[in-house]
Amino acid sequence: MSVKLTDLRRAAELRPDLYRTYAELERRIGHTLSPTRRPLPEVMGIPPVAGSDSENLTGPVGA
């Protein structure tokens, strides 16, 4: 099964709290959830932001 980056970005926009949870989990356990072995913030190009509004997640990838 393959997931498109646009799908992951949209999921992060819709559920920034869940995105932060997964990014924090990766950081805490020192392992990624991706078969690419790249952490979510690197793959997505967006940091696990502290706020719950999705406007922080809508910038261009890598910004």
C-alpha positions in Angstrom: 0.0 0.0 0.0 1.3 3.4 -1.0 0.3 6.7 0.6 0.7 9.9 -1.4 2.4 12.9 0.3 -0.7 15.0 -0.5 -2.8 12.5 1.5 -0.4 12.7 4.4 -0.4 16.5 4.3 -4.2 16.7 4.2 -4.4 14.3 7.1 -2.0 16.6 9.1 -4.1 19.6 8.2 -7.3 17.9 9.4 -5.8 16.4 12.5 -2.8 18.5 13.6 -3.1 17.0 17.1 -2.7 13.5 15.8 0.2 14.6 13.5 2.0 16.1 16.5 1.4 12.8 18.5 2.9 10.7 15.8 5.9 13.1 15.3 6.5 13.2 19.0 6.3 9.4 19.2 8.9 9.0 16.5 11.2 11.4 18.3 10.6 9.8 21.7 11.3 6.2 20.6 14.1 7.2 18.2 12.5 5.3 15.3 10.3 6.3 12.4 6.9 5.0 11.4 7.9 5.2 7.7 9.5 2.5 5.6 11.7 5.2 4.2 13.2 5.6 7.7 12.7 9.4 7.4 10.8 11.1 10.3 7.4 12.6 9.6 8.6 16.3 9.9 11.3 15.6 7.3 9.0 13.7 4.9 6.2 16.2 5.3 8.3 19.3 5.4 6.3 20.7 8.3 7.3 20.8 12.0 5.1 19.3 14.7 3.6 22.7 15.7 2.3 23.4 19.2 -1.0 25.0 18.2 -4.1 23.2 17.1 -5.0 25.4 14.1 -4.2 23.9 10.7 -3.0 27.3 9.2 0.5 26.4 10.5 0.5 23.2 8.3 -0.6 24.7 5.0 2.6 26.2 3.8 4.6 24.7 0.9 6.5 21.5 1.5 10.0 22.3 2.8 9.0 25.8 3.9 
